[in-house]
Amino acid sequence: MTEYVFKPSRRKNGKLVQSRMYSGRYRRPGETKVTAVALHVTDRAVAEEKLRQLIRDMEKEVGGGMRLETSYRCHRRVISNVANSTKLGSQDAQ
């Protein structure tokens, strides 16, 4: 798998302006297109780690068949429901 981080640049008023934030590009095995993602960090080492984590999560999705994002949302919903039920229980006790 090909992966790297970079700072995107653009032309503004004829001058080349480089972004503060890092982005990453990766190409999955068997695919021809390169995918770019914004990493929203200003430190290169943190950007590289964040890109590696993103790729690890994608590999787990492929292996497990379930989207990690979906399971995270479900897990967060269960936690919030438990928190709400304990709050309601404490109000009833008063």
Steps between C-alpha positions, in 0.01 A plus 500: 500500500630842405449772760649843567419833663540845348397863538266601219587817312302734276540823312357812663542834321770345282708378796543144619345456847557186706239378748575476873318167530621166366314272264570141409481285190475125481436231243352165598641182346313406184373854439633749249369825647674691777273627780575828678376579852531810717668411831432832682832508689803731479771256617650262242559212744142519625375514140695186408363315804145615426529378139639164617208466744251584225650231277500246788130572560422452129683166500299389804178600322594283202594206721207523740228596256358766736572867478684620808327836472161331528605290798643812668170685455306205643739477795473876564118479485494219759728697731286814468183298567655351813612846614151643440333215686725547804424874497128431483531247782672752725226758433229247588672425832480864611 
